[in-house]
Amino acid sequence: MATIQQNIDNIRSQIRHAELAAGRERGSVRLLAVSKTKPAQDIAAAYQAGQRHFGESYLQEALSKQRELAGFDITWHFIGPIQSNKTRPIAGHFAWVHSVDRLKIAKRLSEQRPAHLPPLNICLQVNISGEASKSGITLAELPQLLAEVKALPNLRLRGVMAIPEPETDYQRQCHPYRMLYQTVKQLGMSGLDTFSFGMSGDLKAAIAEGSTIVRIGTGIFGVRIY
Ligand SMILES: *Cc1c(COP(=O)(O)O)cnc(C)c1O
């Protein structure tokens, strides 16, 4: 079985090749290691391999791993569904939130962001697969929510996140990402520099269509058993 170090080297090389194939600058795509359901020692192994950005989906689990890894220089990203009664610990313990899909949540994160921390980096989650998936706003709703969230004081609106339905055909992987990328670019809004899309199965297509953060779990830590 490949080690976490080998998996990270392999994913980094896939990212580099995809950047090159797309004519993009080397290093323009950040690797976010998605460590949900995996123990703190797996995160420590990835850290040893030079990985610094980690994504978590379940709050209690994430907080407990953060305590275990308190001495590590890790940038934590929250990428899971957000209930409004969980916004305070999210606002206090993460540098990024990728999964904001309503104004109420954004307002609470802004109000609850501790004053001693820099603004919380925010991506809005967009549902680009139509009715099949439940989380995320539609492309049509995106411009208004972007404008509303941009106005909140303790947030730094960075861009969009998407989780499309799994798809094996390359062109079909590309299509929804292209729609989302073009929609955002056409708004011409300043400060939007982040496209959080691409997972273990569609990294190449995502990078071809402008991804700046790929979120990889299985490809680094192996399959999740729960
Ligand atoms: C679990 C998860 C990932 C990682 O998925 P893999 O297929 O394991 O790479 C990426 N993004 C989100 C939002 C996730 O919940």
The ligand as a Tripos MOL2 file, in Angstrom:
@<TRIPOS>MOLECULE
LIG
   15    15     1     0     0
SMALL
NO_CHARGES

@<TRIPOS>ATOM
      1 C1        -14.8350   14.5220    1.0750 C.3       1 LIG1
      2 C2        -14.7330   15.7700    0.2930 C.ar      1 LIG1
      3 C3        -13.7200   15.9540   -0.6560 C.ar      1 LIG1
      4 C4        -12.6820   14.9210   -0.9950 C.3       1 LIG1
      5 O1        -13.2150   13.9270   -1.7930 O.3       1 LIG1
      6 P1        -12.3220   12.7330   -2.3600 P.3       1 LIG1
      7 O2        -13.1600   12.1350   -3.4170 O.co2     1 LIG1
      8 O3        -12.0670   11.8100   -1.2180 O.co2     1 LIG1
      9 O4        -11.0470   13.3140   -2.8830 O.co2     1 LIG1
     10 C5        -13.6760   17.1690   -1.3140 C.ar      1 LIG1
     11 N1        -14.5680   18.1480   -1.0530 N.ar      1 LIG1
     12 C6        -15.5460   18.0120   -0.1550 C.ar      1 LIG1
     13 C7        -16.4900   19.1400    0.0800 C.3       1 LIG1
     14 C8        -15.6570   16.8250    0.5430 C.ar      1 LIG1
     15 O5        -16.6550   16.6990    1.4370 O.3       1 LIG1
@<TRIPOS>BOND
     1     1     2 1
     2     2     3 ar
     3     2    14 ar
     4     3     4 1
     5     3    10 ar
     6     4     5 1
     7     5     6 1
     8     6     7 2
     9     6     8 1
    10     6     9 1
    11    10    11 ar
    12    11    12 ar
    13    12    13 1
    14    12    14 ar
    15    14    15 1
@<TRIPOS>SUBSTRUCTURE
     1 LIG1         1 GROUP 0 **** ****
